Amino acid sequence: MKAENTLIVHTKNSKELKVIKAFMEALKIKFEMAKESPYDPEFVEKVLESRQQVREGKVTRVKKEDLKEFLGL
């Protein structure tokens, strides 16, 4: 009897995905691609947009001592 193992790979971009797929195919390792993301696409889009805003410096920074005033408490 042959033991099966499951490997979950998190690629950062399509280039990494292509390399991993080519590697698996070259070694004749069976694999399957998930059909759907476990995350809500709208949520993912908001997270990616927020990350882009941070990279562009479009953020509001609040000092800890000013937090109550900022929140209106």
C-alpha positions in Angstrom: 0.0 0.0 0.0 1.3 3.4 -0.9 1.1 6.4 1.5 -0.2 9.6 0.1 0.9 13.0 1.3 -0.7 16.4 0.8 1.3 19.5 0.1 -0.1 23.0 0.1 2.0 25.6 -1.7 1.4 29.3 -1.4 2.8 31.1 -4.4 3.3 34.8 -4.4 2.6 35.3 -8.1 1.9 33.6 -11.4 5.6 33.2 -12.2 6.1 31.1 -9.1 3.0 29.1 -9.9 4.3 28.3 -13.4 7.7 27.2 -12.0 6.1 24.9 -9.4 3.7 23.4 -11.9 6.5 22.7 -14.4 8.6 21.1 -11.6 5.8 18.8 -10.6 5.0 17.9 -14.2 8.7 17.2 -14.9 8.9 14.8 -12.0 5.5 13.2 -12.9 4.1 14.1 -9.5 0.3 14.2 -9.5 -1.2 17.5 -8.4 -4.5 19.4 -8.6 -5.3 23.0 -8.5 -7.9 24.3 -6.1 -10.9 25.5 -8.0 -11.9 28.3 -5.6 -10.1 30.5 -3.1 -11.3 30.0 0.5 -11.5 33.8 0.8 -14.2 36.1 -0.3 -13.0 37.9 -3.4 -14.3 41.2 -2.2 -12.4 40.9 1.0 -9.2 39.9 -0.8 -9.6 42.9 -3.1 -9.9 45.3 -0.1 -6.8 43.8 1.5 -4.8 44.2 -1.7 -6.0 47.8 -2.1 -5.0 48.6 1.5 -1.6 47.2 1.0 -1.2 49.3 -2.1 -2.2 52.4 -0.2 0.4 51.7 2.5 3.1 51.3 -0.2 2.0 54.7 -1.6 2.1 56.3 1.8 -1.7 57.0 1.8 -2.1 56.2 5.5 -3.1 58.1 8.6 -0.7 57.7 11.5 -1.9 58.3 15.0 0.3 58.4 18.1 -0.8 56.2 21.0 -1.4 59.2 23.2 -3.7 60.9 20.6 -5.8 57.7 19.9 -8.7 58.7 22.2 -9.0 62.1 20.6 -8.7 60.6 17.1 -11.5 58.1 17.8 -13.7 60.8 19.4 -13.7 59.2 22.8 
